[in-house]
Amino acid sequence: MPFAAPTAQSAIMVAGASLGILGGNFSQIAMAVAMTCQSQFLLPATMSVVAAGTVGAGVVGGASPPIGVTPPAMASAIFSSMASRGLVGANNFNICMAISTGICNTIPSLVLVGVSPGVGTGTGTAKAVSFDPSSFTAILITNLASLGIVGSQAMAIGAAIAEGVCLTMSSSLVVPVLAIAGPSGPAPATTVFPAQFI
């Protein structure tokens, strides 16, 4: 099942409840983060595939779930970004952990797709190359505002979350095994090509 904002919001809310984050505007923050993840995680060319096999042209015909991003790493990145913006509070780390746990619990639902221009049949791996914090920040702040969360603090929170999420995704997200399927000849071949999630 492809990545969906309501599923991500629910995962963030469940993680928040388990950490004692209840009430306030956490539900709106969770939805804004989930909506932003859905729009940003599904952009073209966020992943780069390295494949080997036989010469031809094929498509990603199956892939293992993405791995590598952990809630503690993402939470630490968001928390550090919050602190650098002067956002401090007793519950900040738990809020960061709830957001990170919810996102990380939905990352396995991302499905990699792509077209291989040089390998018709083969295998490969994919690594994150493009999760842009500027774009993520702008969309997250817009989503927060659409849910009634506005002001300078909302902008700082949006930027902190975006920076932490994008830093962790860009540095750690991988798809360790994928298959390329399509018409191919007998000669060996390798290729590198962009791919994206759905």
Residue pairs with C-beta under 8 A, 6 or more apart in sequence:
1 7
1 109
2 42
2 109
2 110
2 111
2 197
2 198
3 37
3 38
3 41
3 42
3 106
3 109
3 110
3 197
3 198
4 38
4 109
5 31
5 34
5 35
5 37
5 38
6 34
7 34
7 106
7 109
8 33
8 34
8 37
8 38
8 102
8 103
8 106
9 27
9 30
9 31
9 33
9 34
9 102
10 102
11 101
11 102
11 103
11 105
11 106
12 30
12 33
12 34
12 98
12 99
12 101
12 102
12 103
13 26
13 27
13 30
13 102
14 102
15 97
15 98
15 99
15 101
15 102
15 105
16 22
16 26
16 30
16 94
16 95
16 98
16 102
18 98
19 94
19 97
19 98
20 91
20 94
21 91
21 94
21 95
21 98
25 148
25 149
26 95
26 98
28 144
28 147
28 148
28 149
29 95
29 99
29 144
29 149
29 157
30 98
30 99
30 102
31 143
31 147
32 140
32 143
32 144
32 146
32 147
32 149
32 158
33 99
33 102
33 103
33 140
33 143
33 161
33 165
34 102
35 143
36 136
36 139
36 140
36 143
36 162
37 103
37 106
37 165
39 139
40 131
40 132
40 135
40 136
40 139
41 110
41 131
41 169
41 197
42 196
42 197
42 198
43 130
43 196
44 194
44 196
45 129
45 130
45 194
45 195
45 196
46 128
46 129
46 130
46 131
46 195
46 196
46 197
47 112
47 114
47 126
47 127
47 128
47 129
47 173
47 175
47 194
47 195
47 196
47 197
48 126
48 127
48 128
48 129
48 192
48 193
48 194
48 195
49 60
49 112
49 114
49 116
49 124
49 125
49 126
49 178
49 191
49 192
49 193
49 194
49 195
50 124
50 125
50 126
50 127
50 190
50 191
50 192
51 116
51 118
51 119
51 122
51 123
51 124
51 178
51 180
51 190
51 191
51 192
51 193
52 119
52 122
52 123
52 124
52 188
52 189
52 190
53 119
53 120
53 121
53 122
53 123
53 180
53 184
53 188
53 189
54 119
54 120
54 121
54 122
54 184
54 185
54 186
54 187
54 188
54 189
55 118
55 119
55 120
55 184
55 185
55 186
55 187
55 188
55 189
56 118
56 119
56 120
56 121
56 182
56 183
56 184
56 185
56 189
57 115
57 116
57 117
57 118
57 120
57 182
57 183
58 115
58 116
58 119
58 120
58 121
58 122
58 180
58 181
58 182
58 183
58 184
59 113
59 114
59 115
59 116
59 180
59 181
59 182
60 112
60 113
60 114
60 115
60 116
60 178
60 179
60 180
60 195
61 179
61 180
61 181
61 182
62 178
62 179
62 181
63 111
63 112
63 126
63 175
63 177
63 178
63 179
64 175
64 176
64 177
64 178
65 107
65 108
65 109
65 110
65 175
66 107
66 108
66 110
66 112
66 173
66 174
66 175
66 197
67 108
67 173
67 174
67 175
67 176
68 172
68 173
68 174
69 103
69 104
69 107
69 168
69 169
69 172
69 173
70 104
70 172
71 97
71 100
71 101
71 104
72 97
72 100
73 100
73 168
73 172
74 96
74 99
74 100
74 103
74 104
74 164
74 165
74 168
75 93
75 96
75 97
75 99
75 100
75 101
75 164
76 96
76 164
77 163
77 164
77 165
77 167
77 168
78 96
78 99
78 100
78 160
78 161
78 163
78 164
78 165
79 92
79 93
79 96
79 164
80 164
81 159
81 160
81 161
81 163
81 164
81 167
82 88
82 92
82 96
82 156
82 157
82 160
82 164
83 92
84 160
85 156
85 159
85 160
86 156
87 153
87 156
87 157
87 160
96 164
99 161
100 164
100 168
103 165
107 173
110 197
110 198
111 197
111 198
112 126
112 175
112 178
112 195
112 196
112 197
113 195
113 196
113 197
113 198
114 126
114 193
114 194
114 195
114 196
115 193
116 122
116 124
116 180
116 182
116 191
116 193
117 191
117 193
118 189
118 190
118 191
118 193
119 180
119 184
119 189
119 190
119 191
120 180
120 182
120 183
120 184
120 185
120 189
121 180
121 181
121 182
121 184
122 179
122 180
122 184
122 189
123 177
123 178
123 179
123 180
124 178
124 180
125 174
125 175
125 176
125 177
125 178
126 174
126 175
126 178
126 195
127 173
127 174
127 175
128 169
128 170
128 171
128 172
128 173
128 174
129 170
129 194
130 170
131 165
131 166
131 169
131 170
131 173
132 166
133 159
133 162
133 163
133 165
133 166
133 167
136 162
136 165
136 166
137 158
137 159
137 162
137 163
140 158
140 161
140 162
141 154
141 155
141 158
141 159
144 150
144 154
144 157
144 158
145 154
